[in-house]
Each structure stands twice: as C-alpha cells, then as structure tokens.
Amino acid sequence: MPLTFLVGVYGMNFKHMPELEYAYGYYIVIFVMIAIALAMVYYFKKKKWF
C-alpha cells in the first residue's frame, strides 16, 4: 500500500512538485521506494507472513 500511494502521487501530472526541480529528485524517489519495499519484506519475514 505505501508503494501504491507513492506511485499514484508521482503518476499524476502536477505542475508544482518541488521534487521535479531537484537534479537527483527522481533517484531519491526510486531509492525511497526500494527502501520501503525492502523494509516491508523484512517486516513480513520477521512476522512469518512471507
């Protein structure tokens, strides 16, 4: 669900998103998405859901 939210927000065509002006904004968002996915996998394995 967190990744779906991030993709949904970045998939919209906003004119004024501060992250779009940063040189490394795209890479930061991709890194955050990967970090969330890894954290979720770790959490699920710890709870023995995965």
VENJO-V592729 format. One record per residue. N is the residue number from 1. RES is the residue in three letters. PHI is phi as a letter, one per 20 degrees, with the letter a starting at -180 (NA if undefined). Layout:
BEGIN
n & res & phi
N & RES & PHI
N & RES & PHI
END
This chain:
BEGIN
n & res & phi
1 & MET & NA
2 & PRO & f
3 & LEU & f
4 & THR & f
5 & PHE & f
6 & LEU & f
7 & VAL & f
8 & GLY & f
9 & VAL & f
10 & TYR & f
11 & GLY & e
12 & MET & f
13 & ASN & e
14 & PHE & e
15 & LYS & e
16 & HIS & d
17 & MET & d
18 & PRO & g
19 & GLU & f
20 & LEU & f
21 & GLU & e
22 & TYR & f
23 & ALA & f
24 & TYR & d
25 & GLY & g
26 & TYR & f
27 & TYR & f
28 & ILE & f
29 & VAL & f
30 & ILE & f
31 & PHE & f
32 & VAL & f
33 & MET & f
34 & ILE & f
35 & ALA & f
36 & ILE & f
37 & ALA & f
38 & LEU & f
39 & ALA & f
40 & MET & f
41 & VAL & f
42 & TYR & f
43 & TYR & f
44 & PHE & f
45 & LYS & f
46 & LYS & f
47 & LYS & e
48 & LYS & m
49 & TRP & e
50 & PHE & c
END
